[in-house]
Amino acid sequence: MRIALYEPDIPQNVGAFIRLSACLGVGLDIIEPCGFPVDDRRIRRAAMDYYDLASFVRYASWRAFRSIRPAGRLVLLTTTGDTVFPDLAFHPDDILLLGRESAGVPDDVHAAADVRLRIPLRPRARSLNVALAASMVVSEALRQTNGFYAQADQHAHPPAR
Ligand SMILES: C[S@@+](CC[C@H](N)C(=O)[O-])C[C@H]1O[C@@H](n2cnc3c(N)ncnc32)[C@H](O)[C@@H]1O
């Protein structure tokens, strides 16, 4: 399971994703350009001491990401998705792709996704915060695929009976 961020706008959100990635052991792909100047010092500051625990890869562009991204379905989280969140069976190698805080993703990225996933919201509610949407979906995805750290660990070393 991986999380990919499409051209994120807000450095604090990237920091939150690095921390999520570090805590859950989920890989993170950051697709640039970002809406803020990206340098290692800024990312380190946002990620705090989780920087070294996280496993993230920076891609210069969507094109670069598409050509060398890891294998697995591209599951785009989008408010206009045709698959609703409670209906999706996740795969262990899914890549959960999140759009920009300001504008989601452009049409070509939307079209390139294997799954377009929508978290159903109440009428008049526009969207969730990007990190909250990701947390909901990655949690369910790890639950379904037995991917939570402790579960995976227990699986590898079943307790003695
Ligand atoms: C603040 S939202 C973007 C809102 C933007 N105006 C749009 O129309 O896409 C940022 C990202 O969070 C995710 N997101 C937020 N709410 C969602 C929902 N209800 N279903 C699926 N993804 C959602 C999507 O990846 C979205 O691109």
The ligand as a Gaussian input file, in Angstrom:
#p B3LYP/6-31G(d) Opt

LIG

0 1
 C       -9.888000      19.637000      -0.469000
 S      -10.046000      18.340000      -1.572000
 C      -10.027000      19.132000      -3.179000
 C      -11.223000      19.906000      -3.488000
 C      -11.207000      20.403000      -4.903000
 N      -11.916000      21.647000      -4.969000
 C      -11.823000      19.404000      -5.852000
 O      -12.853000      19.701000      -6.420000
 O      -11.282000      18.310000      -6.052000
 C       -8.413000      17.665000      -1.646000
 C       -8.357000      16.200000      -1.981000
 O       -8.898000      15.455000      -0.880000
 C       -9.490000      14.254000      -1.366000
 N      -10.906000      14.274000      -0.986000
 C      -11.541000      15.204000      -0.236000
 N      -12.835000      14.868000      -0.047000
 C      -13.033000      13.696000      -0.697000
 C      -14.160000      12.824000      -0.877000
 N      -15.349000      13.095000      -0.376000
 N      -13.984000      11.693000      -1.604000
 C      -12.770000      11.386000      -2.127000
 N      -11.681000      12.173000      -1.998000
 C      -11.800000      13.305000      -1.293000
 C       -9.277000      14.262000      -2.878000
 O       -8.113000      13.556000      -3.211000
 C       -9.131000      15.746000      -3.190000
 O       -8.450000      15.976000      -4.397000

